[in-house]
Amino acid sequence: MHRTPKNYDGISPPGKTIQEMLPEVLGRIQKTSGAGAVDIIEAWVHIIGPKIASMTTALAFEKGVLKVAVRSSSLYSVLCQHEKPRLLRLLQERFPKNGVRDIVFRIG
């Protein structure tokens, strides 16, 4: 036997519509799936700048680590040794809730 919802008028359906439920469900999925990864990957071009962005590709953002492919060993060296702290700080400032912990550069 089913319970009749409180204040049920007998006309309108007692459940919620998809439009009412969707924002809540998507919000839960976003929290658990590490959402924001797409935003971080897309923001890489703006953070690194258009000239260097053409020589790098943000591949993935997993467990707080942004993985970036770099086309040349000389650029890899510059990014790892000189630019990494600045780039990491910019990412952390732009995405404070996403837990950006590190940037890993790979030649490829």
DAJOHU-V394785 format. One line per field, one symbol per residue. ss: DSSP state (H for helix, E for strand, - for the rest). phi: phi as a letter, one per 30 degrees, with the letter a starting at -180 (. if undefined). psi: psi as a letter, one per 40 degrees, with the letter a starting at -180 (. if undefined). A space follows every 50 residues. Layout:
ss=???
phi=???
psi=???
This chain:
ss=-----------------HHHHHHHHHHHHHHH----HHHHHHHHHHHH-H HHH--EEEEEEE--EEEEEE--HHHHHHHHHHHHHHHHHHHHHH------ -EEEEEE-
phi=.cddedidcicddddcdedddeedddddddddcidjeddddddeedddjd ddedcbbdcabbhicccbdbdbdddedddddcceedddddddddbddcid cabccbdl
psi=hiihihfheediieiiidddddddddddddddefieddddddedddddid dddeeihhdihhfehhhhhhdiddddddddddedddddddddddgdeefh dihhiih.
